[in-house]
Amino acid sequence: MSDTSGEHSYFKQESLQQTVTQLAGVIGERNTYHYSNLSAALEFIEHNFLDAGYQPMRQEYRASGKTFANIEAEIKGQEFPEEIIIVGAHYDSARGSPGANDNASGVAALLALCRSFAHKRISRTIRFVAFTNEERPFLRTHNMGSRVYASRSRARNENIKAMFSLETIGYCSKERGTQWLSFFGALYPSHGDFIVFVANGLSRELLNKTRQSFQRHTHVPCETATLPSFAPGAKSSDHWSFWKEGYPGLMVTDTAPLRYPHYHKATDTPEKLRYDFLSGVIQGVEGVLFTMVA
C-alpha cells in the first residue's frame, strides 16, 4: 500500500469547506434541542460513507425519549483484522452554536480520511466513526455517543490499539497572543498555529509514535500533552470514553477555547475556519494512520 498523502482532491480546501458549510451552514445547530438537524447530519454522513464505497452501520440507542445513533464505516485488516484503529469525530454541536469548528471541522476530516483509505488493502482494521451526543447535556454521561460505543467495544473484548478523536481542528492564527495559557497545565507558544495531541498515561507510547509520524507528513507544527484522565481539558471529548474502558487514545485539537474566540457561540460559522490549516492537519493524520495500518 503506497502513501499518497496530499494528492487527494478531497483534502483540498474547497472540498473541506463544502463539508463544513453543509453541516454548519445549511443544516446548522444539531443536537437534542434541534433533533431534526441532528438527524439530517447523520444522513449526510451516511451518504458520504456510502458514496465512498463503504457499507456504513448505525449504532442506535435511546436517551431522553429519543433515538440517537453513532455511525461507522470499516475496512477489515488482511493480516491482523482483530487489531483495530478507530478514527472518530462527533457530529453534534453545542446548544446555540452551528458548530463549524466544533465539530464540523472534525467531521470534514473524518470524511476526507475515509475516502483516502477506501478500497485500500491494509493489515489492521480501521474504523471511521461519527459519534453523536458529545455535547451537553450528554457530555461524560452514559448516553454520550462515544461512551455507548466504547462500552460495547469493551463488552465484545475488542482489541482497540488506538483511538484518535478529531476535536475542533480548523482554526489557527500566527498573531502573537492568540494562544492562551493551557488548562492542560502546559505553556504553549503564544501564536496559535499548531495542533495538539493530548494523551493520558496509558497512551504515552501512542503519543510518541504519533508525534514523530505526524511531523514527517505535514508542515503543520504539533505540540503534545500527557495528562491525568480526570484533568479538565483532557476529558473534554470522545477519546475520554475510550480511556474509561482502558483503551489508548488521543485527542487531536487546535485547543478550542484556548485559541478560538467563537467556541460554543452562534458565531462559530464556516467562514471563520482556516481551511489551509485543516488540510495540513488531515495530511498529517493520514500519514500517522498509514504508518499504523500498513
C-alpha positions as CSV (number, residue, x, y, z in Angstrom):
1,M,0.0,0.0,0.0
2,S,1.5,3.3,-1.0
3,D,1.3,6.5,0.9
4,T,-0.4,9.1,-1.3
5,S,-0.7,11.8,1.2
6,G,-1.7,15.2,-0.1
7,E,-2.7,14.1,-3.6
8,H,-6.4,13.7,-2.9
9,S,-9.0,16.2,-4.2
10,Y,-11.0,15.7,-1.0
11,F,-8.1,17.1,1.0
12,K,-8.4,20.3,-0.9
13,Q,-9.6,23.4,0.9
14,E,-12.7,23.8,-1.3
15,S,-13.9,20.3,-0.6
16,L,-13.4,20.6,3.1
17,Q,-15.2,24.0,3.2
18,Q,-18.1,22.4,1.3
19,T,-18.5,19.8,4.0
20,V,-18.3,22.3,6.9
21,T,-20.7,24.6,5.1
22,Q,-23.2,21.8,4.6
23,L,-23.1,20.8,8.3
24,A,-22.7,24.2,10.0
25,G,-24.3,26.5,7.3
26,V,-27.1,24.5,5.6
27,I,-28.0,22.1,8.5
28,G,-26.9,24.4,11.3
29,E,-27.2,23.7,15.0
30,R,-27.6,20.0,15.5
31,N,-28.3,18.4,18.9
32,T,-31.1,17.0,21.0
33,Y,-32.6,20.5,21.1
34,H,-32.5,20.6,17.2
35,Y,-33.2,16.9,16.7
36,S,-34.3,17.1,13.0
37,N,-31.0,18.8,12.2
38,L,-29.0,16.2,14.1
39,S,-30.8,13.5,12.0
40,A,-30.0,15.4,8.9
41,A,-26.3,15.5,9.8
42,L,-26.4,11.7,10.4
43,E,-28.0,11.2,7.0
44,F,-25.4,13.4,5.3
45,I,-22.5,11.5,6.9
46,E,-24.1,8.2,6.0
47,H,-24.5,9.3,2.4
48,N,-20.8,10.2,2.3
49,F,-19.8,6.8,3.6
50,L,-21.9,5.1,1.0
51,D,-20.6,7.3,-1.8
52,A,-17.0,6.4,-0.7
53,G,-17.8,2.7,-1.2
54,Y,-18.5,1.7,2.4
55,Q,-21.4,-0.2,3.9
56,P,-22.0,2.0,7.0
57,M,-23.5,0.7,10.2
58,R,-25.6,2.6,12.6
59,Q,-25.4,2.0,16.4
60,E,-28.8,3.3,17.6
61,Y,-29.8,3.8,21.2
62,R,-32.4,5.6,23.2
63,A,-31.8,8.6,25.5
64,S,-34.2,11.2,26.9
65,G,-37.1,9.7,24.9
66,K,-35.3,10.0,21.5
67,T,-33.3,7.7,19.3
68,F,-29.7,8.6,18.6
69,A,-27.1,7.0,16.5
70,N,-23.4,6.6,16.0
71,I,-22.4,5.6,12.5
72,E,-19.2,3.7,11.4
73,A,-17.5,2.7,8.2
74,E,-15.0,-0.1,8.5
75,I,-12.2,-1.6,6.4
76,K,-11.1,-5.0,7.6
77,G,-7.4,-5.7,8.0
78,Q,-5.9,-8.5,6.0
79,E,-3.2,-9.7,8.3
80,F,-4.4,-8.6,11.7
81,P,-8.1,-8.0,11.4
82,E,-8.6,-8.2,15.2
83,E,-6.3,-5.2,15.8
84,I,-8.5,-2.1,15.4
85,I,-7.7,1.6,14.9
86,I,-10.6,4.0,15.4
87,V,-10.8,7.5,14.0
88,G,-13.7,9.4,15.4
89,A,-15.4,12.8,15.4
90,H,-18.7,14.0,17.0
91,Y,-21.2,15.4,14.6
92,D,-23.5,17.2,17.1
93,S,-22.9,20.9,18.1
94,A,-23.2,22.8,21.3
95,R,-26.5,24.4,22.1
96,G,-26.8,27.8,20.5
97,S,-24.0,27.1,18.0
98,P,-23.9,26.0,14.4
99,G,-20.6,24.2,15.2
100,A,-18.3,24.9,12.2
101,N,-15.1,24.3,14.1
102,D,-16.7,22.4,16.9
103,N,-17.0,20.0,15.3
104,A,-17.8,20.1,11.6
105,S,-14.1,20.5,11.1
106,G,-13.6,17.1,12.7
107,V,-16.3,15.5,10.6
108,A,-14.8,17.0,7.4
109,A,-11.5,15.4,8.4
110,L,-13.2,12.1,9.1
111,L,-14.9,12.0,5.7
112,A,-11.7,13.0,3.9
113,L,-9.7,10.3,5.6
114,C,-12.4,7.6,5.0
115,R,-12.2,8.4,1.3
116,S,-8.4,8.3,1.4
117,F,-8.5,4.7,2.7
118,A,-11.4,3.4,0.7
119,H,-10.6,0.3,-1.3
120,K,-7.0,0.1,0.2
121,R,-5.6,-3.2,1.3
122,I,-4.4,-2.7,4.9
123,S,-3.0,-5.1,7.5
124,R,-5.1,-3.8,10.5
125,T,-8.7,-2.9,10.7
126,I,-9.6,0.7,10.6
127,R,-13.0,2.2,11.6
128,F,-14.2,5.7,10.9
129,V,-16.9,6.6,13.4
130,A,-19.1,9.7,13.7
131,F,-20.3,10.0,17.3
132,T,-23.5,11.6,18.5
133,N,-24.2,13.4,21.8
134,E,-20.7,14.6,22.7
135,E,-22.0,18.0,23.8
136,R,-24.1,18.8,26.9
137,P,-26.4,17.5,28.4
138,F,-24.8,14.2,27.4
139,L,-21.1,15.0,27.9
140,R,-19.4,12.5,30.2
141,T,-22.6,10.6,30.8
142,H,-23.5,7.0,29.8
143,N,-25.6,8.5,27.0
144,M,-22.7,10.2,25.3
145,G,-22.4,8.5,21.9
146,S,-18.8,7.5,22.2
147,R,-19.4,6.2,25.7
148,V,-22.1,3.9,24.3
149,Y,-19.7,2.8,21.6
150,A,-16.6,2.3,23.8
151,S,-18.6,0.3,26.4
152,R,-19.9,-2.0,23.6
153,S,-16.3,-2.5,22.4
154,R,-15.2,-3.5,25.8
155,A,-18.1,-5.8,26.2
156,R,-17.1,-7.5,23.0
157,N,-13.5,-7.6,24.2
158,E,-12.4,-5.8,21.0
159,N,-8.6,-5.2,20.6
160,I,-8.6,-1.4,20.0
161,K,-4.9,-0.4,19.5
162,A,-5.6,3.3,19.2
163,M,-8.4,5.8,19.1
164,F,-8.0,9.3,17.5
165,S,-10.6,11.9,18.4
166,L,-10.7,14.7,15.9
167,E,-12.0,17.6,18.0
168,T,-12.1,21.2,16.8
169,I,-9.2,21.2,14.4
170,G,-9.9,24.0,11.9
171,Y,-8.6,27.3,13.3
172,C,-5.1,28.8,13.6
173,S,-3.5,32.3,13.9
174,K,0.1,33.4,13.6
175,E,-0.6,36.5,15.6
176,R,1.2,36.7,18.9
177,G,-1.1,36.4,21.9
178,T,-3.8,34.4,20.2
179,Q,-2.8,31.2,22.1
180,W,-3.8,31.3,25.7
181,L,-2.2,29.6,28.7
182,S,-3.4,26.0,28.6
183,F,-5.7,24.5,31.1
184,F,-3.7,21.4,30.3
185,G,-1.0,22.8,32.5
186,A,1.4,23.4,29.7
187,L,2.6,26.7,28.3
188,Y,2.3,26.7,24.5
189,P,3.7,29.2,22.1
190,S,1.8,32.5,22.2
191,H,0.8,32.2,18.5
192,G,-1.8,29.6,17.8
193,D,-0.6,28.0,14.6
194,F,-0.1,24.4,15.8
195,I,-2.1,21.3,16.5
196,V,-2.1,19.5,19.9
197,F,-2.2,15.8,20.7
198,V,-3.5,15.0,24.2
199,A,-2.8,11.7,25.9
200,N,-3.2,10.0,29.3
201,G,-0.5,7.8,30.9
202,L,-1.8,4.7,29.1
203,S,-1.5,6.4,25.8
204,R,2.0,7.8,26.2
205,E,3.6,5.3,23.7
206,L,0.9,6.0,21.2
207,L,1.5,9.8,21.6
208,N,5.3,9.5,21.0
209,K,4.8,7.4,17.8
210,T,2.0,9.7,16.6
211,R,4.1,12.9,17.0
212,Q,7.0,11.5,15.1
213,S,4.9,10.3,12.2
214,F,2.8,13.4,12.1
215,Q,5.8,15.6,11.8
216,R,7.1,13.6,8.8
217,H,3.9,14.0,6.8
218,T,2.8,17.7,7.1
219,H,4.0,21.2,7.5
220,V,1.7,21.9,10.5
221,P,3.6,22.1,13.8
222,C,2.4,20.0,16.7
223,E,2.6,20.1,20.4
224,T,1.8,17.3,22.9
225,A,0.4,16.9,26.4
226,T,0.2,13.9,28.7
227,L,-2.3,14.4,31.5
228,P,-4.4,12.5,34.0
229,S,-7.7,11.3,32.6
230,F,-9.6,13.4,35.1
231,A,-7.9,16.7,34.1
232,P,-10.5,19.3,32.9
233,G,-9.1,19.8,29.4
234,A,-8.1,16.2,29.0
235,K,-11.6,14.7,29.4
236,S,-13.4,17.1,27.0
237,S,-14.0,14.8,24.0
238,D,-14.7,11.3,22.8
239,H,-11.3,9.9,23.4
240,W,-12.2,10.1,27.2
241,S,-14.8,7.4,26.6
242,F,-12.1,5.0,25.4
243,W,-9.8,5.9,28.2
244,K,-12.6,4.9,30.6
245,E,-12.6,1.4,29.0
246,G,-8.8,1.1,29.2
247,Y,-8.1,1.8,25.6
248,P,-5.2,4.1,24.4
249,G,-6.5,7.2,22.7
250,L,-5.5,10.7,21.7
251,M,-7.4,13.9,21.3
252,V,-6.3,15.9,18.2
253,T,-7.3,19.6,18.7
254,D,-6.5,23.2,17.9
255,T,-7.0,23.7,21.7
256,A,-10.6,25.0,21.1
257,P,-11.4,27.8,23.7
258,L,-7.7,28.4,24.3
259,R,-7.4,29.8,20.8
260,Y,-10.8,30.0,19.1
261,P,-12.8,33.1,20.1
262,H,-16.0,31.7,18.6
263,Y,-16.0,28.4,20.6
264,H,-19.6,27.3,21.5
265,K,-21.0,30.5,20.2
266,A,-23.5,31.4,17.5
267,T,-20.6,33.0,15.6
268,D,-18.9,29.6,15.1
269,T,-19.6,29.7,11.3
270,P,-17.8,28.2,8.3
271,E,-16.0,31.3,7.1
272,K,-14.1,31.6,10.4
273,L,-12.0,28.5,9.7
274,R,-8.6,28.2,8.1
275,Y,-9.0,25.5,5.6
276,D,-5.3,25.5,4.6
277,F,-4.5,24.6,8.3
278,L,-7.3,22.0,8.4
279,S,-6.0,20.4,5.2
280,G,-2.5,20.2,6.6
281,V,-3.7,18.6,9.8
282,I,-5.6,16.0,7.8
283,Q,-2.5,15.2,5.8
284,G,-0.5,14.6,8.9
285,V,-3.2,12.4,10.5
286,E,-3.4,10.4,7.3
287,G,0.3,9.8,7.4
288,V,0.0,8.6,11.0
289,L,-2.8,6.2,10.1
290,F,-1.0,4.8,7.1
291,T,2.0,4.0,9.3
292,M,-0.2,2.2,11.7
293,V,-2.2,0.0,9.3
294,A,0.2,-0.6,6.5
